[in-house]
Each structure stands twice: as C-alpha cells, then as structure tokens.
C-alpha cells in the first residue's frame, strides 16, 4: 500500500465510508422512489430536484457558523414537499451548542416524516 494511503487517519476513512453509504441510501430510498412516483418526465425532474434540494438544505444548514448570529444562535431548517402546492417547513432556532448536539436528531426527525 502506498505511504500516503496509510497516512490517512482512521476517522477520515470512516467519515468517507459513512458519506458513501449515506449518498447511496439517499439515492436508493428517496431520490429514485420520488422520481418513479410520477409518469411524465417534467414531474420526475421536479421530484428529483426537490429531493436534492431537501438533501442540500439538510447538509448545509446547521454547519459551523451557518446561520449563526451575534447571540450565538443558529437555525436548523428543512422543507419537506408533498406536491406542487403543499410543503412542510420544520425549524429549530436556539443556542448553537444545543443545535450542534441535536442536529442528528433533527435530521432523523425530518427523514422520518411521511405523507399519507
């Protein structure tokens, strides 16, 4: 094995593996079913775009200093679309330390929302 590969810390390998698994799960469990739920290509394109938008929102909101104001507060937020006319908006606003600690729970909650 080349030296530069063995110099990579274990946590970097684990984070990389978790990222690959998360992306594969998102594609297989959210993106593809959302796109297959519609018959016409514009609807499929819109469903794919909205799914990727939700993923991007979850990934980018709540990172270090993202949305942080002078009082040390952050906002975690997500938009969960049902169709073209209905969406659920979920927001947490609070202390930055609490938001960082509870971010995983927030993401888990958002991913658990199902429309009936």
Protein Blocks (a to p, Z undefined) as FASTA:
>chain_A
ZZklmmpcfklmmmmmmmmmmmmmmmmmmmmmmmmmpmbfklmmmmmmmmmmmmmmmmmg
opahihpafkopacddddddfblmbccdddddddfklmmmmmmmmmmmmmmpccZZ
